[in-house]
């Protein structure tokens, strides 16, 4: 029977696609998919059949993704084994229909997506209502029947299955699917330096950066001078010749190229075709997830077919780790292989692989479901939106490395079901490992706390500590299945902990709201870390990740590091004494934009947006902070005058403007200031720039000054009837008023009236104004003392402004009513207009200026699944490097890369090898109860390790060096080490500190400088 949940109707479902996209909820997903793809999702109804762990994972991600409606189908009832990975089922649901029980809990995820249920057979009339159908835990015969109907009726089909440590995924999106964007990346662009008249024409780009194009890309040209036939021509296909060159069409009859031009990548739609399930079973195409297992998909393709036959023949799956059933499955696989077409038939089947499939097929693991479910949901979104390249057409995945390295103890009797929520996991790993999982103590320094999908901390002595100092925002609801709309503004860690305990009442979770860093080491101290079994990270900044990595290395704890960026994600596993650490290798720093480019020579919207962000800080935050320091801190002037270059003058000039020259007293004053500043930035400064460097200016070599990356600007004329001009004044005036504690206004008509009376002086070019062409010139800029003295005299004395203070504004991107993003968008697009740069809409401006990290639930699920698979290995204590997998995925392409972690680099002194995991442990307290002195410390290393210490440091504090003055050295030699640390660092040691980290520089017996491990100096 088809059922509609209370409060929702088919009419609501029908009209969902007409609704506006809720950018508050879908903000981060929009940065991944874009508005057009989101609109397509909102017009697509999806059926998800099979509501065990994998099916509900897929349904969850699709609902969060914002489709028009989802219908849940399941004819079965809840079993104990379902609770292993289906987090919307409870123990009291045993015996109830899975779809009926899951529906109200899934419906809470997204109020925009009606969630319906259906418990009858999948008849054709019913299937015809959907744009996409997902089948999970479905017999192969039923898959083929549904598949043929969907293929012939243009319905997108995704088939997903998980069996213990194995996963399978199949996609059929019909005979003709329109692919609008294969990778989701921003279109590339480059500046042209030369185009030849030839067949084909050769385009050379400026060598500031590689063009990044690939052969087969389509491009268009703008702003080409001379060869004007290219401007506005239809997109043309290119062939890449090198990092800076590519060929285009026949240009031999075109006009002569003069200079300039921008070439931009154009996303061109294309048609792709899929075979039906029946046809693809016989002649499959595989997506490889792990090239170390290149041959496995073909064997698993046969193995999964044999597994379906086993289930039909014996009315059950193979028993866990049962040799008899493994032999039967192997025999069936041999038969399938013998009847297969040459395209898939294997000369020799991988018997070990097929037998392991039989051993674990009864298992149901949340991490495998998370990974396959994340991929499958992404494929549904691709099918509905035409965005990103689909999987063509089969994907097989296994994580057999998770099995015990010594499998002698993994017997059938230890994998028997116990009629509890862990049966699906016990079937794979046995009851002993399940008990070990329950006893784990883990620290989760993560943003997506609720995505942990292994029952850690559910047994005696087990516990999970999670810290997250943030509160829940509306945008979090789109990618975090533990939060609900009524949780917005609540603490993330507390809310997630409560929700997790509702899913599994046996779990023990302690929630904190602390930042991880030196300031919280009194909380996360030696005792805390020493009691842990491991740490899992999903932090949103590199500094925090590096810090946690250092802590894990120091305490010798395993670290599971992960992160996502849109459809991309990565997992790194760090194992003491086995792998390198997170800090061992880092990505190169992002290329920064030269300051002179931002100040005078922008050529891309990213430049104008960064300039606008700098404007925001320079107008509404830094001056107010400096004024408050000037008024309250007697040493402010002294510190400011010690700054380098022109900084002292700039800081004091801003204070003078804020207190004397521009201080407003009324709202009209703020509007006047905003109007004057508009003219300064978008008219007067541009005219001054053109006065210094006229449009026909030549360089010393005779080349045009305004060429290449330098775009010649033009001044703007203020027009109160131009919405963008008024947007700027409204935002700037309100923000300026806020910094002085004045009341602003939303009345645009009243502001326009004030603007009509504002008198703006005519621009007069100034002589002697230095405009820096390079950052090198900026670095050498200075201001003479006489200018500073004159400026200091004009500053009012702080005692003449009793009680006065300003209100600095911290940029906040997520509040659309605070004028912050309004100012950024207007300021950036006005500057873009100055330089004839195409403007950016509010959405793109917010992404770039707010440095927002795009996020989508599908990638989060897949990465969490991979993290938890590594966790299985860590808990079991795997010691073979090849057992672990670092991973990188990009669901958009799709692309998967797995590799074993790198071993830590080895160093050596004398005959001793050491890595980053090694150290000297030195007991500071001696047998007599007194602490070791510096002299004793030096002698200890000379005697015990034959090392002459030449330098000792603790953090940034130098405790000892061979070049110290003799008087200071004599004073320190007989002082205890902790006393020296306290005096030099000028900080007392907290009571939580049990040991100090000391870095050494040493010479060996021959006097050669050698590298040695650090010292853990134990004081308690």
Residue, then its C-alpha position, 0 to 999 in steps of 0.5 A: x500500500x502506498x502511504x503519504x506521511x501525515x502533514x505532507x501531501x502529493x500536492x506539496x511534493x508536486x510543487x516542491x520544484x517550484x519553490x525557491x532554493x533555500x540558500x541558508x540550508x543548501x549554501x555549501x552544497x550550492x557551491x558544489x552543484x550550482x543553482x541549475x543542478x539544484x533546480x533539477x534535483x528539486x524536480x526529481x522524485x526518487x525511489x529507494x528500495x531496501x531499507x537496511x543499512x545501505x539503503x537508508x544511507x543512500x536515502x539519507x544522503x538523497x534527502x539531505x541533497x534536496x530532491x523533490x520527493x523520496x519514496x522508501x520501499x521495503x517489504x521486510x521487517x526489522x531483524x536484529x542484524x539490521x541494527x548493525x548499520x541501520x541507524x534509524x532502527x531501534x531495538x523496539x522496532x524488531x518485527x516492524x516494517x523497516x520502511x514504516x519505522x524509518x520514514x518519520x526519522x528520515x522525514x525529519x532530515x529535510x522539511x523540503x523533501x516529502x518522504x513517502x513509504x510503499x510496502x507492496x511489490x515493485x510493479x511497473x505502474x508504480x515505477x513509472x512515477x519516478x525519475x530515478x530508482x535505487x535498488x539495494x539488497x535486491x535479488x538479481x532476477x528482480x534487479x534485471x526486471x526492474x532494470x529493463x523497465x527503467x532502461x526502456x522508459x528513461x528512468x535512471x537506475x542505480x543498483x547498490x549492494x554491500x556484503x560484509x567487506x565488499x561493495x557493488x555499484x551499478x549505474x544505468x542512466x539510459x540510452x541518452x543522458x545529457x552531461x552538462x558539466x563533467x567535473x564541476x571545476x570552475x572554467x579556466x582562463x588565461x591571458x594571451x600573448x600571441x596568436x599565429x596566422x596558420x592552419x591551425x593557429x597556435x595560441x601562446x599564453x603568458x608564462x605567469x602560470x600554466x593555462x591548465x587546458x586539456x586537448x578536447x576542451x572548448x574555449x572562447x576568446x574576448x578582448x583580442x586586439x587585431x585578430x577580432x574574428x576570434x572575439x565572440x566566435x562560437x566555442x572551438x575545440x583545442x589541442x594542447x601543445x604545451x603548458x603555455x600553448x595550444x592550437x585552435x582553428x584555421x586562422x590563416x585568413x584572419x586579421x593580424x594579431x596585435x596584442x592582448x586577449x583572454x581565452x576562457x574554457x567553455x563547458x559544452x554539453x555532451x551525450x553519453x549512453x549506458x547499456x542496460x543491466x542485462x547487457x552490462x552484466x554480460x559485457x561489463x565496464x569497470x571503474x577501478x577504485x584501487x589499482x593495487x587490486x586491478x584484476x579484482x572487479x572482474x572476479x567479483x563481478x562473477x562472485x556477486x552473481x554466484x552469491x545471488x544464485x547461492x541465496x536462491x538455492x539455499x534461501x540464505x547467505x553463506x554462513x560466516x567463515x564457514x568452509x562448506x558454504x565457501x566451497x559451495x559458492x566457489x563451485x557456483x562461481x566456477x559455473x557462472x564463469x564457464x557460461x560467461x562471455x569472453x569479455x568477462x570470463x576468467x581463465x583462473x578464478x581468484x579462489x581466495x577472493x571468492x572464498x573470502x566473499x563467502x566468509x563475510x557475506x552475512x556481515x553488514x558493516x556501517x563503514x562499507x555502507x557509508x562509502x558505497x552509500x555516499x557514492x550511490x547517492x552521488x550517482x543519483x544526484x548526477x542522474x537527476x542533475x546532469x552534473x558530474x561524470x557518472x560511474x560507467x557502469x560497474x564499481x566493485x570495492x573491497x576492504x579485505x585488509x580489515x580482516x585480522x592479519x593473523x586469521x587463525x583465531x577467526x573461526x566460525x563459532x566466534x562469528x555466530x549471531x548473538x541476537x544483538x545489534x552487533x551481529x552484522x559486525x561479529x559476522x565479519x570480525x568475530x566476537x573478540x574484536x567486537x569486545x575490543x571495539x567496545x572498550x576503546x577510548x577515542x578522542x574525536x576532534x571533529x566537525x562531523x562528529x555524528x558521522x562516526x559509524x562504528x560502535x566504539x565506546x559501547x562496552x565496559x571501560x569504553x568512551x568517546x570524547x568529542x570536542x567542537x566549540x561551534x554551534x549548529x547553523x542552518x547550513x549544517x543541517x544539509x550535511x549532518x544527519x544528527x542535527x534537526x532544524x530545532x537544534x539550530x544555535x545549540x552546541x554541536x558536540x552536546x547535540x551530536x552526543x545526545x543523538x548518538x546515544x538515542x541511536x545506540x543507548x550503550x555508547x558512552x560519549x563525553x562532549x566538550x566545547x574546547x578548541x584544540x591547541x596549547x591553551x587547552x593543554x591543561x584539559x587535554x593533558x598527559x593523563x588524558x592522552x595516555x588513557x586514549x587508544x587513538x584520535x580521529x581528526x576532521x578539523x577545518x584548518x591546517x594549524x589545528x591538524x598540525x597541532x593534533x598531529x604533534x600531540x599524537x606523535x608525542x603521546x604515540x597514539x594512532x591518528x586518523x586524519x580526514x577532510x573534504x572539499x566539495x566532491x573531494x575527500x582524503x583520508x590519512x592514517x598515522x600509526x606509531x613507529x609504522x608510518x610517517x605523520x601528517x606533518x611529514x609532508x604538506x601541500x605547497x602554500x597557496x599562491x598569493x596575489x601580489x599586493x600591487x596587483x590588488x592595489x592597482x592592477x587587478x585582472x580577475x574577479x578574485x582580485x577585486x573580491x580580495x581587495x573588497x575584503x581588505x577594504x572592509x578590514x581597513x575601513x570598519x575594523x582596523x581603524x576602530x581597533x587602533x583608535x581604541x588602543x590609542x585612547x586606552x594604551x599609553x604605549x600604543x604610539x611607542x609600539x606603532x612608531x617601531x613598525x617597519x616601512x610606511x606602517x607607522x604613518x598609515x596607522x596614525x593617519x587612520x587614527x587621525x581620520x577616524x578621530x578628526x577628519x571623518x568622525x560623523x555625528x549624524x546618519x547623514x554624515x555617514x551617507x556623505x562619507x560613503x558617497x565621498x569614499x565611493x568617489x575616492x575609490x572608483x573615480x579619483x584614484x583611477x583618474x590619478x592612476x591614469x594621470x601617472x600611467x596614461x592609456x598610451x604609456x610605454x615601458x622602457x623597452x617600448x612595449x605598451x604599459x597597459x598590456x598583458x596582465x595590466x588592464x587599463x581602467x576607467x573611472x566611474x561616474x556616480x549615479x544615484x539611480x544605479x542600484x549597484x552605486x546605491x547598494x554600496x552607499x547603503x552598505x558602507x554608510x550603515x557599517x561606518x555608522x555602526x563603528x561609531x555607535x550611530x543608528x543606520x537606516x534601510x530607507x533607500x529613498x531617504x538615502x537617495x535624497x541625502x545623496x542629491x545634496x552631497x557636494x563632491x569636489x572635482x578631481x585634480x591630479x596630484x603631482x609627486x604621487x608615487x604609485x608602486x608597480x611592483x611589490x619590491x617598490x612597496x617593500x622599500x617605501x618609507x615615510x620621513x620623520x617630519x611627516x610623522x611628527x606633523x601627524x602626531x601633532x594633529x592627534x587629539x589627546x586621549x584625555x580630551x575624549x573621555x568615554x569615547x570608543x569605537x566599535x570594530x566590526x568582525x566580518x561575518x559572512x552568514x548573516x545576510x542582514x548585516x550589510x557585510x556581504x552587501x558591501x563586499x559584492x558592491x565594492x568588488x563589482x564596482x572595481x571590476x567595472x573599473x577594469x572591465x572584469x566580468x562581475x560576480x553574483x552574490x553567491x560566488x562573491x560570498x564563496x570567494x570572499x568568505x573563504x567558504x569550504x564547499x561541502x556535500x553529504x555524499x562526500x562526507x559519508x564516503x570519507x567517514x566510511x573510509x576512516x572507519x575502515x582504517x579504524x578497524x585495522x588500528x583497533x586490531x593492531x595491524x602491523x603490516x604497512x600494506x594493511x593500511x590505506x591512505x585514500x583520495x577520492x573525487x566523486x565528480x570525475x569519478x576518481x579513486x586513489x588508494x595507497x599504503x602509507x609511507x614509512x617514517x624517514x630514518x635518521x642515524x647517529x653512531x649505530x642507532x637508527x631513529x625516526x620521528x617516533x623515537x625520543x630520549x626519556x630522561x627522568x628528571x627526579x633522581x633517587x634522592x628526590x632532587x631534580x637534575x641540574x643542567x650540569x647533570x643533564x649535560x653529563x648524563x648525555x655525555x656518559x650514557x649516549x656519548x653526546x656532547x650537547x651544544x644547545x638546548x631549547x624548550x619551545x622558543x626559549x634557549x636554555x643552554x648554548x656553548x656560546x653563552x656568556x661565561x657568567x650566565x653559563x656559570x649561573x645556570x649550570x647548577x640550577x634545576x632544569x625546570x627552574x631554568x625553563x621557568x626563568x627563561x620562558x617567564x612562565x610558570x609550569x602548570x600542575x598538569x605538566x608531567x614532562x617537558x619537551x627539550x630539543x638538542x643540538x649535539x656533537x658526536x665524539x669526533x666533534x661532528x654535528x649530528x641530528x638526534x631525537x628530542x628529549x622527554x624530560x619527566x618531572x612528575 
